[in-house]
Amino acid sequence: MLDVSKNHAKEEWKSWLKTFLVAFGLAMVIKTFMFSPYLVKGASMEPTLHNQEKIFVNKLKSVDDLKRGDIIIAKGEDSEEHYVKRIIGLPGDEIEMVDDQLFVNGKLQKEPYLSENRQIAKQKGMLRLTGDFGPISISENEYFVMGDNRLRSKDSRNGLGLIHKENVVGKGEVVFYPVSHFRGVN
């Protein structure tokens, strides 16, 4: 009788080990190829995203399916650092900022995600949220990105440069932490 219970315990242990290994393997595949959590560091995307919020990034979205206005995670030059930014210019676009107005391919663009920051800048007596630049032509394999907090953002204008397609990790989808801030990313 004792041998049967030892055998049963051994089989039970093997079953739990297999279950754990399969679950771990699936989690690694999902994190590596499908969805991955990222921590927002700094104020460059405020008020859309806040420092220390955690977001899920969709890695399945093809870079060819990205649109102007999407929030992406991009690898920096050293591949150790990652940036959360908004796509402003797509491959082939020409970008220009004149008197705090964004023009893409000569057409004025609405940037509703800047309304809160524009109000704050106005209250502080600042006439412009974004300095003039351009026109800048974007090559077929690159994106022009900026943070929503234009006064406090390292982006394509000032040090980050254009983002090559290969350095796009994925598209931000959901803020999941803190739980009280749970929402879609837009």
Order of alpha helices (4+ residues) and beta strands (2+ residues): alpha-beta-beta-beta-beta-beta-beta-beta-alpha-beta-beta-beta-beta-beta
